[in-house]
Amino acid sequence: MTTIRFLIFLLLCQPLYAQVPDALKKRGDELKKEDNLEEWVYYMLDHVYEKPPERLGELMQIDDWAWRKPKDENERAAWLDLLTSQGYYLMYAGNILPSIESYEAAYRFYNAAPIPKTDIVEYILKPLGNNYTRLGDYERAAFIQTKALESVLKQGDPRQIAAVYNNLAVTYQMQELFTDAIRQGLTGLKYAPANSSIAGLLHSTLADIYLKTGKVDSAAISAAQAVKALKDKKEENAAYWLSSALQMSGDVAFSQHRYKEAQQFLKEALQVMESNYAGARSREKARLLEKSGRIALQLKQPTADFDKAIRLLVPGSNGWPQEKQLYGEFMLADALEGKADALVQAGKLQEALTGYQLIFSIEQLLRREFFSRATRLLHQKQSHMLAEKAMNTAFQLWEQTKDPQYSLAMLDVMEKSKAQVLLEEQQFNMQNSRLQVKDTLLDRQRKLQQAIAYYDRENALGNKTSNNRSELAYELSQVQLAIKKKYPDFFEPVKPVPFSLKNLPQGLIVKNFFAGTDHIYIIDLQKQGILSIKRLPDAEKKLDFIHQFVTKYFHNGPQAMQNDPQDYYKQGYQIWRWLWNDTIAGNKYLLIPDGWLGYLPFDALPTDSVYNRDLAKWPFLLKKAATGLAYSMQTWLQQQERSSGKMKGMTGFFISKANEGVELPAVQQEFEAVSHAVKGNYYQNEKATLAAFREQLGKNGILHLSTHASLEGSQQLPAIQLSDGPFFLFELYARKFQPGLIMLSACRTGQGMLAEGEGIISLAREFTASGATGIVAGLWNVHDATVARLTGNFYQQLPAAESPMMALHDAKMEWLEDKDTKQQLKLPYYWAALTYIGHHHPVTLEKPEEKGNYFIWIGAGGAFILLIVLLRKLFSHSSR
């Protein structure tokens, strides 16, 4: 958005049509009177081409100055040249987002009525795909580049084919798909003429991939081949590619600790750029300066390179840019990070912290431009590494000063490094729910989302993937852009509720975690203020210990815990010591885990070092405090604010036998327990179909699922098994519903892929993104008979409980305190799987009608009638 504001500012500074040179205006008016749109467009473009940087504002207004839209083929060709020129010169000036918009407009314009003999690959597909890559939107980049490859393979031009393979290699590399990237690069080299400039570009790209995969020797060879092939080449882009090859040589030298050589390569690369692209390519020049600054840091030398890079990207800035000057650009984020790192090295921690905090704002702007969730998750993972630098800086400042501004800064970093994609999805869901209008665009969006979900489902089930999926996904991205333009008020960035300790319920302790590479940070806070801040060393070792603990004792089944409960107790107590430090500050905790901590059943941790063979006497954390989970403070506040606790109706799905034939006899027990506790619509076995499930989504306030859950397909996607097939989490993306409570008593509904910096991508998370305000989910394969009783107890406790968290806590306590519960079933594996995520409001349930009451009333009525008959007979006899 800030880039667009910058563009608007640029346009306002340029002359309106009435203010352009008289000669230009005179000839333009003559062509307008002749209604000669084709020549008028080319005349205007020729004027811009004389001084492109100075006349960029005029270029961007030509389509507004035109008196009508193009009609015939020649006029359309001229108009397409206008759109592609706008995209090219915006990119040339470093304005990537507006450049993408112009190229997208050109692509739509061309596809509406293709123009013969137009080189769509060279003038639209290649620059648009490269812009998506620069932005970091890799899914759309791959789609456009694949379209380009289809086209050039038909044309048979080896240079064009090699160039497209190079672009695909870059895109795969940025997605960390290095094997695919190398394959694309080597395939491109087969088409590229020997020692050609395009061969040099491919060698440079391969050098980058080799370096990122640790093949330093191969990288050095490829970088040298790239420079050799590109030296003295005069064709278009050769100088730009040579600069990239020299930069790559510098990167290789840097990795080998040959810092002086690396500096020399970068200096030469910058000279190439300055001599060939004076006043342009600011983004690429900033990249070279940022890398030069990194070398200076390594040599512990003072440097102004980071400031120079920032000034190139934010003209007129002095020191740190202002918040309003920021825009979505990775290069700007890298330059700011480099400057902040230099300040840390110089001991100027306060100034460094300011810089790190600005980068989070840039990353938020970038995420808004990404269409693909996979891309957003990838960048959230990368931002987690930045967050650790910011956490360390803020912690040092707090340790030195004990100033509360730094403890709050740590909390802010924790928030911005967690579940940001989920938060944005919650907000998008809320915006969509507000948009209650009939519109063909909205209808098209819904149909595209449904079609994409269908293809994703087929792929997950192992069926052949359709090429239509990529086409539909790209079309959906364009439809959503059109919706945002049409309804801007609904899609302006939703500012999260400002975090305040006053938002917390009285008596609730929040324990917030940040799991870094070097340290684990833990902050305890409550309504009255921050209680404690703790930093644990050896984070990787501790997190690996927790990983092994959870895998051994929970994910792999109950055998290890049954065979050696004392070892479980010992390890669990060690983890509790790390995380609680022998201090329990209250009896209600909201836990916000990070990384592998998200798989940990906190309730099941022993809180005393003394082991007792009697499981009933184990001092579980459960016995000291109730615990609930959240993905972040902001996502929890969204759930807290959107829930009233008043639930309208209950829908339940219970399957005791799924397609694979595995019988779950305890499901019938669970159905009986739930249906006796809550009035609702219940679907059992063959009636619990996909159609029924989809039809019921969103109709009631409480949704209960008791069936199998599984991880499907090569990507191990979480799914709920219904009687006629699985329901996948991605099928929730396009659905509008806001249930107040969901019980996912199926196995592994809280388990899934760990996305670093985002959390566990599970069914529970997807329901949260879709609008659910409270979810009970299982972290591993739950024990069927146990969960049947636990869920029954949960619903019995819920009407009187102050929140679902407390109801689940009380249900677990009831299980442990029940003398009839077998000793073995009191092991944590059996009862600790269910966790609660969401709001802390009481929930009102509708009780089922007591069938026994009917018989009582019928019996009473019959007795009353009989009494009347007897009395009548008595009166009759007495009257005689």
N, C-alpha and C positions, 0 to 999 in steps of 0.2 A: 504493500500500500504506500509506503514512503517513497518508493521509486516513482510511483505514479504521481504522487504529490510533487516530487522533484520535476517530473516532466511537465505538469501543469504550470509550475512556476516558470519553467523554461519557455513554455508557449506564451505565457503572459508577458514575458520580457521581449518577445519577438513582434514584429509589426503585423497588424491586421492587413487585410487585402487592400484597404484604402490607403495604407501607409507604405506599400511596396513601391519600388522605383517607378517613375512615371512611364518610362519606355516599356517596362515589363507590363505594367497595368494597361497601357494603351494597346499593345499587341494582344494581350489577353482578352480585353473587352471586344476587340475586333473578331477574334475567334469565337467568342461567346455569341456575338450577334449572328455569326455564320452557323451557329449551333454545331461547330466542329470540335467535339469533345476530345477526339483522339489527338489531334494536333495540339490542342490546348494543354493536355496532360503532358505531352512530350516537351512542349515549350517551357512549362513550369519546371519540369525535371531538369532540363538543360541548365536553367538558371541556378538550381540548387547544386548541380554537379560542379559548377565553377568553384564554389567554396562550401563544401558539405558541412564541416563543423560549425561554421558561422550561420549557415542557413538551415540548420536542422529544424528549428521552430517553424519556418515557412514550409518545409517539406511535410511536417506533420499536420499542416492546415490545408493542404491542397485539396483533399477530399471534401473538406467543409466548404471551400470556396467554389467547388464545382456546382453548376446550376441544375444538374440532373445526374442520374445514374447511367452507366453505359448500356447501350442497346445491342449493337451488332458485335460481330466477332473481333473486328479491329479495335473497337473501343474497349472491349473487354481485355484484349491483350495489353493495351496501354494502361488500363486500370490495374491489371495484375503487376505490371512493371512498377507502378506507383507503390503498391502494397509491399512488394519485395524490397524496393529501395528504402522504404521506411524501416523495415525490419533490419536491413543491412547496416544502415547508418546509425540506427539506435544501438545495435550490437557493437559497431565500430567505436562508438562513444562510451561503451561500457554499461549501457542501460539494458540489462538482460531481460528483465520482466516486460517492459514495454516492447522490446524487440520480439519476444515470444508472442505477444498479443498481435503484433503486425503480421508475423509469419503465419500464425493460426488463422487470421482473417484471410490471408492470401490462399491458404490451403482450402478453407471453406469456399472461397470465391471460385477457385479453380474446379473443385469437385461439383459445384452446383451446375456447371456447364463447361466441361473440359475444352481447352483451346488447342487445336492441332499444332504440332511442331513446337510445343512449349517444353523446355528442358526443366521439368518439375523437380527432378532430382537435384540439379545443381543450384537452382534458384529458390527452392522451397524446402524440400525434404532434408537435404544435408545441413543447411544452416539451422533449421528448426530442431532437428535431432541434436545437433551440437549445443544449441541453446538449452535444451532440456537437460543435457549432461552437465553443462556449466551450472545450471540451477540446482542439480542434484535430483531431478525428477526422472529416475532411471527407467521406470516402467514405460512412460510415454516416449522416452528417448529410444528404447529398444523397439517399440512399435513402429515409430516413424522410420527408423533405420532399416527395419525389416522390409517395410514398404519400398524403401529406396533400393534395397538389394534385389527385390523381385523385378524392379524396373530395369536396373542396369544389367542384370543377367540376361534379360530379353534383348537389350540393345547390343551387348557383347563388347563394350569398350573396356579393355583390361584396366586402364588407369582408373576409370570410374568405379569399376568393381573393387579394385584394390583399396580405393579411398573409403568406400562404404564398409568394407571389412575392417579397416582401421578404426572407424567410428564405433562399430559394434564391439571391437576389442576393448576400447576405452570404457564403454558403457558396462560391459561385463566386469571389467576390472574394478570399477567404482562400486559395483554391487558385491565385491569380494568373491566373484565366481572366477577364480584365477585360471582354472583349467580351461574353461570355455573361452576366456579372454586370450590365452596363448593360442588356442586352436584357430580363433578368428584371425589373429595377427599373422600366423604362419600361412594360413590360406590366402590372405591378402598378398603376402610376398610372392606366392606362386603366380599371381596375375601381374604384379608390378614389374615393369621393365627394369633390367639390371641397372644399378647406379642412377636411377631416376629419382626425382625429388619425392615422389610418392613412396618409393622404396625406402628413402631416408626417413620419412615420417613413420612408416611401419616399424623400422628398426628402433626409432626413438620410443614408440609406444611399447614395443616388446621389452626394451630396456627397463622401462618403468614397472612393467608387470614382473619381470624377473627380480628386480630389486625388492619389490614388496613381498615376494615369496622367498626371499633369502638367497637367491641365486646371484650372488654379487658378481662372480666372474662372468657369467653369461650377460649380465646387465652391462658390465664394462665393455664387453666385445660389441654388443648391439649399439651402445651409445657411440662408440668410436666409428662404427659403420654408418650410423646416422649422420654424424658430422661430416664425414668424408663424402657421402652422397649429396649432401646439401650445400657444401661449400661452392661458392661462385655460381650457383644456379640463379637465373634471372626471372624465371617464370613467376606468375602470381602466387602469393603465399609462401614462396620458397624462403624468403627472409624470416617470416614468422616461424616456419617450421625449423629453420636453422637455429633460431633463438631457443626454441623448445629443446632441440637436441643438445645444445650447449648447456642449458639448464639441467638436462638429464645427466650429462657428464659431471656437472657439479654435484648432483645428488649422489652419484656413485662415489665420487672422491670423498664426499662428506661421510658416507657410510664406512669408508675405509680409513677414516680419521686423517685424511690428507686435506686439511682445512685450507691451507694456502692455495693449493691447486683448485679447490672448490671455489674459493673466492675469485680466482682468475677466470674460471669458466663463466661464472655469473656476471662478472664485469664485462666480459666479451659479449655475452648474450644481451645485456642491457644496451651496449653500444650498437648492436645490430638493430634493436628495436628503436632506439632514438634516431638513428640515421635513416631508417626506412618508414617509420610511423610517427613522425613528429606531430605532437598534439593529439594523438589517437592511441588506441590500444592501452588505455590507462590500466585496465584490469590486469593485463599480462605484465606490464611494467611493475605494477604493485606486487605481483607474485615474485618477480625476481628480487625486488627489494626486501620482501619478507624473508626469502631464503638467505639473502646476504646477511640480514640481521641475525638469523639463527646461527650462522657461522660465527659472527661476532660474539654472541652469547656463549658459544662453546669455548671460544678463546678468551672469554671474560674481558672483552674489549668494549668500551663505550661505543654506541652506535646511534645514528639518527635515521637509520634506514626504515624502521617501523613508522616513525612520524612522517617520513616522505611518502611511504605507501598509503598511509591514511589520508594525507592531503590530496593524493592523486584520486582517491576514491570518494572523498568528501571535500571538494574544493572549498577553501576558505576556512576550514576547521583549524583550530589552534589548541593543541593538547587533545583531550578527549572530545569526540564529537558530542553534540547535544542529542538527547533522546529523539527529538523530532527530526534530526538529520539522518538517522539510521534507516537502512533498508535491507531487504533480503539479499545478501550477497556473501557467499562463503569467503571470498578473498578479503572482504572487509573484516569479517570475524577473525580470520587468521592473523591479519595485521594487528588488530586490537589485542589478540592473545599474545602475540610476540612482544608487543610493548609492555603488557602486564607482566609477562615472564621476566623481561629486562628489569622492571621496577622491583620485582621480588628479589632478583639477584643483587640489586643495589640496596636492598633493605628498606625500600619505600612501600611497605605493605598496604597502607591505607589507599594510596593512589592505585596500586595494583588491583585491589579488591574492586574499586570503581570500574576498572576496565573489564574485569571478568563479568561483573554484573551487566554491563552493556551488551556483552556477547549473547547472553540469554535472550535479550530483547530481539536481537537479529535472528536468532534461531526460531523464535516464535513467529516472526514475519515469514521466514522461509517455509516453515511447516504449513502455513496457510496456503502456500502456492503448490504444495505437492498433492497430486491426485491420489496416488497409490498409498494405501496404508503400509505396505511393505517398505516403501521408501521412507515414510515418516518414522517407522520403527527403527530403521537402519540409522537415521540421523539422530534419533533420540539416544540410541546406544553410543554413538560417537560423542554426543554432548555430555555423557556421563563421565568421560575422561576429563573434560574441562571442569566439570563440577568438583572433582576431587582437588584440583588446584585451588579452586575458590574456597572449598571447605578448609583446606590446610591453612590458607592465608587468613581467613576469618578466625579460625581457631587460635592461631598464633597471636593475633591482635587481641582476642578475648583473654587469652592466658596472660598477656602482658598487662592489660589494662582493667580487666573485669568489667569493661563498659558494656552495658546491655545491648547497645546497637550492634555489636559484633555477634552476640548470641542470636539476635533476631536475624542478622544477615546469614548465619549458618542455617537457620530454619528456612529462610527464603531459598537458599541454594538447594536444600533437601527437597523442597517442593518443586522447584524448577527442573530437578533431575529425576523426577518420578512421575509416571503415568500422565505425561502431558498429552499424549495421543488420545488416551482415554478421556481426559478432561475435555478436549476439543470435540470428541465424538458425543459426549454428553450434551455439550452446548449446541452442537449441530442438530442433535435429536430434538432439543428444546425449541430451536429456531424453526425446524420443520413442522413441529406440532403447532406452532403459532400461525403458520402459513396455510390457513384454511380457505383457499380459493380454488375455483375451477379454472384450470389453465392447461393448454395443450403441452406446454413445456414440462409442467409438473407431472402430467400423465405420462409423457415420454420418459421422464426420469424414472418413474416407478416401473414401467415396463422394461427398461434397460436393466435396472437393478435386479428384477426378477429373472431376466434372461441370463445375466452374468452368474447369479446364484445357481441357476440350473447347470450351466457349463462347469462351474466349480464343483458342484455336486457329482457330476458325471466323472470328472477327472479324479476326485477323491475316491470314487468307487472303482477306479481302475479301468474305466471305459476310455475310449479314444478321445483325446482333447481336440476340440474344434477350433479351427483358425478364427471362427467368428468371434470367439471370446475376446481376443485382442481388439478387433474392430469395434465391438460393442463397448469395451472399456474406454477406448479413446473417444467414441461418440458420447459416452456418458460424461466424460470430463468436459467436453465442449458444451453439452446441455447444461451442466451445473454452472459453468461460467456464465452462460446466458441467463440462468435463473438469478444468479447473484447480481448481474447488471440490471435485471428487470425489477428485482425487489431488494435494492441495496440496504434498506433499513432493517431487513430481517437477517442480513448476512454480514453486517459490520462485525468486527471482532468483539466477542462478548468478553468484557473485562471480568475476570474472576472476582468473587467476593473478596474484598481486602481481608487478608488474614488478621484476625485479632483474637487474643486469648479470651476476650469477653464472649466470643462465639461458643466457647466450650460449655457444656452442661456442668452444673455444680457437682463436684465429687468425682468427675472423670479425670483420670490421668492419661495423658497421651505419651506414648513411648515411640519416638521417631528414630528410625535407623537410616544410616547411609553406609553402604558396603563398598569401599574403595579397593584399590589394589594394595595400598600400603597400610591403611587404617580403616577401622570401623568406628563410626561416630554414633553416639547415642545421646539423645536429648529427651529428658523427661520434663513435661510441662503440665500445667493445669490452669484453670480460670484465673487464679491469683498471680500466676507468673511462672517463670522457668525454675524447676526444682533442681536439676543437675545436668551437667554436660560431661560426657566421658568420651575419651579417645582410646581405642584398643589398638595396640601394635600387631604386626604379623597378620594382617587381614587375610591374605591368601591362604595361609596355613589354617587359620580358624574357620574360614568359609569352607575349605576342603574337608575339614573335620566334621562340620555340620552336614555337608553333602553326604559323606560316607555314613554318618549316623542315621540320617533320614532314609537313605537307600537301604541300609542293612536292616533296620528295625521296623520300617513301615512299608516302603515300596516293594520290598521283596517278600512280604508275607510275615506271619507271626512266629515262624520257627525260631529265628535268632533270639527273639525276646523270650520265648518259652524256654529255650535251652539254657539261656544264661541271663536271667533277669537282673542279677547283681551287676553284670557288666553294663547292661542298659542303664541301670540306676546311676552307676558311676559316671558314665559319659554324659547322661542327661543332666546330672548335677553340675558337671564341669561347664556345660553350656549355660546353665542358669547363672552360675557365678560370673561368667563373662558378661552376660546381658543384664543382670540385675544387681550384681555386686552385693549380694546378701541384703538388699534393701527393697522392701515392698512398701511403696508410698501410699497406697490406697487399695480399696477393694474392687475398683472398676477400672479397667485399662482399655484404651483404644490403641492397638498396636499397628504401626505403619512399617512393615518390613521392607527390605531391599535385597535384591539378588536371591541367593539360595535361602535366605531367612524366610522367604515367602512360602517355602514348603514345610517349615518347622511347626509341629503341633505344640505351641507354647503351653497350653493347659497341662500337658503331660510331663513337664519338666519337674524333677524332684527339687525341693527347696532346702534340704538338710543333708549333710554329709553322712549321717548315720543310717546305714542300710538295715531294713527290717524284712524278714522273710514273709511276714504277714502283709499282703498287698493292701488290705483295708487300712493299714497304718502308714502307708506311703504318703509323705507330705507333698502331694502334687501342688503345683501353682494353682490349679483349679480350686483347691480347698482354701486358698488364701485370697483369691481375687477372680472376678469374672473378666473374661477377655473377649474383645471383638476386633475385627481386622478392618483396615482401610487401605486403598491403593495409594492415597495421598490425602492430605488435609483438605485440599480443594475439592477432590471428587467426593469425599465424605460430606463436606458441607453442602454440595449439590444434592446429595441424597437426603440429608437432614432437612434441608429447606423445602424440598419437593414432596416430602411425605407428611401427611396429616395423621397417619395412624388409623384412619377410618377406612376399612376395607369393604368393598362391595362384592360379595360373592367369592366362591372358592371353586376352582377347577382342578381335578386330580386325574393323573394318568398312572395306571398300575399295570405292569406287565410281568407276569410270573414266568413266561416262557417266550424268549425271543426267537428270531429266525434260525439261529445256530443251534437251537434245541436245548440250551442250558436252562434247567428248571430253577426257579427262585421261589421255593415254597413260602419263605417268610414274607413275600410281597402281599399274599393274602392276609396275613396277620397285620401287616402295616395298613392295608386298606381298611380292615375292620376297625383298627385303632383310630385312624384318621376320620373315617366316615361317622364314627360314633361321637367324635369330638367336635366336628365342624360340619355345618350344612353346606352342601355344594353339588356340583355336577361332576360325576365320576365316570371315567372310562376305563374298562378293564380288558386286558388281553386283546382279542381280535377287534374290539371296538376302539382301542387306543391307536388309531391310525394317524398317518402323517396329515391327511386331510382334516381330521378332527382337531389335531393339535394346532395346525396353522389357523383353522377357523376360530379356535377358542382363544388364541393369543390376543391379549389386550381386552378381553371381555370382562374379566373379573379381577378383583384386587389381590387375590392370592392364587398362586399356581404351585401345585405339588406334583413332582415327577419322581416316580418310584419304578425304575427300570434299569436296564444295562446302560452303561456309558462306555465309550471306547475311543481309541485313537485310530483314525482311519487314514488310508492312503500313504503315499511316500512321505508326505509332510507331517504325518501323525496329527491330523486335525481332530480335535475333540468333537464327539457327536453323541446324541441321545438316541438309543435304539427304541423305535416304536414298532408296532406289530408288523408293518409292511416295509420297514426300512429305516435308515438312520436320518436324524435331523441334525444338520451341521450348523456350527456356530455362525458361519458367514451368512446363513439364511436369515439371521436376525437383523443384518445391516439395514435393510430397507423397510423394516417394520416399525410402526408407531405403536408403542404401548408403554404404560407406566404402572406396572403392578407394584403394589406396596410391599409384597413379600413373596419370595419364591423359595420353595423347599426343593433342593436338588439332592434327594437322598440316594441317587444312583452313585455308582463308584466313580471316583476320579473326576467329579464335576468341578472341583477346585484345582485340578492338576492340568498341566499343559506345557507348552513350550515356554521357556524362560526367555523373555526379551529384555536384555540388560537395559536399565534405565526406564523401563516401562512396567515390568512386572510379569506375572504368569498369564499367558494368553489362554485362558480356560473358558468353559461355558459360563462360569460365574461372572467372569469379566465381561463377556459379551452381553449377558443380560444387563449388567450394570451400564454398559455403553448404550444399550437400547432403551434405557429409562427406568429399570427396576431400582427401587430405593432400598431394598433389603433382600439379602440372599443367604440361605443356609446351603453350604456345599461340602462335598467330601474330598479330602486330600489324597486318599488312596482307596484301594479296594475294600470297601466297608464290609463288615461282617453282617450278613443279612438279618439274622435273628436279633442281633443287638440293635441294629438301626431301626428295625420295626418297633421295638419297645421304646427306643429313644425318641423317635418321631411322635409316637403316641403320647409319651410323657411331655414332649415339647408343646404339643397342642393343648394338653391339659393345663400346663403351666402358663401358657401365653395370655389368656384373658386377665389374669391377676398380676402378670409381670409388668414391670415398668418399661420393658423393651424386649424385642426378640433375643437380644444378647443375653439378658438375664434369664429368659425362659429356657434357652439352650443350656446355660450354665446350671440352672436348677434341675433340668432333666438329667444332665450328666451326674450331678450330685446324688440325685435320687437313685440312679443306677448303681453308683458306688456304695451307697449306704443301705441298699436292699440286701438283707441277709440271705435271701434266696438266690442271689446272683452268685454263680460259681466263681471260685477263687481265680481260675484262669481267665475268665471273662472280665476281670477287673484290671487286667493288663492294658496299658494305654492303646495298644494296637486295636482293641475291640471297641473302645468308646470315644477315642480322641479325634477320629477322622473328621467329624462334622465341625465346621467353623462358621461363624456368622460375619457377614460383611454388610454394613449399611447403617441406616438411621437408628436413633436411640429413642424412638417414641413408643408409647404403648399401642397395642393393636387390638381392635375390637373384632370379635368373631361372632358369627351367627350360629347359635347352637341348633343342632338337629331336633326335630320334633320327636318327643319320646313316644315310641309306638306303644309302650305298655300303658300309657295314659288312656288310650282309646278303649282298651279292655276294661279298665277301671270304671270309666264313664258308662260304657255299655252295661257293665254289671250293675252299677248303681241305678241306671235308668230302669233296667229290668226289675230290680228289687222294688223300686218305687211304684212301678205299674202293678206288680203283684200285690203290693200293700193296698193300693186303691181298690183292686178287685175284691180282696178279702174284706175290706171295710164295707164295700157296697153289699156284699152278701150278709154281713152281720146286721146292717141297717134293714135289709130286706126281711130277715127273720124276725127282728124286733117289731117291725111294723105289723106283722101278721099276729 
